[in-house]
Amino acid sequence: MYGLIWRVLPGPWASKFIMAVGLLAGAAALLWFFAFPAISPHMPFNDGAVDIEGAGAGSSGGGSGEEGASGTPEEEAPPGGEGASEGGG
């Protein structure tokens, strides 16, 4: 196939090479801008194997119920902050 294209192109080796590169670039552009966008809706690339909306245990997305609706743990930190020590010393 490539030999046939090479024999059909006119001119010396350098002009055949330039025309062959041009044909290759033209074919790639046609595929990139016309063919691939036309078949994209029919391809399964964006179809997931897991149903995302039905995968969680609740609407918050938490799995074990340890987190509240805001996504933070239900247990709050002590009033002194995280760096406060319990001992007096």
C-alpha positions in Angstrom: 0.0 0.0 0.0 2.7 2.5 1.0 4.8 1.5 -1.9 1.9 2.1 -4.3 1.4 5.6 -2.8 5.2 6.3 -3.1 5.2 5.2 -6.8 2.1 7.3 -7.6 3.5 10.5 -6.2 5.3 12.6 -8.9 8.7 14.1 -8.7 12.0 13.3 -7.1 12.6 11.7 -3.7 12.5 15.0 -1.7 9.1 16.1 -3.2 7.6 12.6 -2.7 8.7 12.7 1.0 7.1 16.2 1.5 3.9 15.1 -0.2 3.7 11.9 1.8 4.2 13.8 5.1 1.4 16.2 3.9 -0.9 13.3 3.1 -0.2 11.8 6.5 -0.9 15.1 8.3 -4.1 15.6 6.3 -5.3 12.1 7.1 -4.6 12.7 10.8 -6.4 16.0 10.8 -9.4 14.5 9.1 -9.5 11.8 11.8 -8.9 14.2 14.6 -11.4 16.9 13.7 -14.2 14.9 11.9 -14.1 11.2 12.4 -13.2 10.9 16.2 -15.8 13.6 17.3 -18.5 11.9 15.2 -17.9 8.4 16.8 -17.2 9.8 20.4 -20.8 9.6 21.6 -20.9 5.9 20.6 -17.8 4.9 22.5 -18.0 3.5 26.0 -15.0 5.5 27.5 -17.1 7.4 30.0 -19.3 4.5 31.0 -18.4 3.5 34.5 -18.7 0.0 35.9 -20.1 1.3 39.2 -23.2 3.4 39.7 -21.8 6.5 41.5 -25.2 7.8 42.8 -26.2 4.5 44.3 -22.8 3.5 45.7 -22.9 5.4 49.0 -24.8 4.4 52.2 -26.5 7.8 52.3 -26.7 11.0 50.4 -23.7 12.4 52.2 -21.4 9.8 50.7 -20.2 8.5 54.1 -19.9 4.7 54.4 -20.1 3.8 58.1 -22.2 6.7 59.6 -19.3 8.1 61.7 -19.5 11.3 59.8 -22.3 13.8 59.8 -23.9 15.5 56.8 -21.2 18.1 56.7 -18.4 15.5 56.2 -16.8 16.2 59.6 -16.7 13.7 62.5 -19.6 13.9 65.0 -17.2 14.0 67.9 -15.9 17.5 68.4 -12.5 18.5 69.7 -12.2 19.5 73.4 -12.6 23.3 74.1 -8.9 23.8 74.7 -8.1 22.9 71.0 -5.9 20.2 69.8 -2.7 21.4 71.5 -4.2 21.6 75.0 -3.0 19.0 77.5 -5.3 17.3 79.9 -2.8 17.2 82.7 -1.8 20.3 84.7 1.9 20.1 84.4 
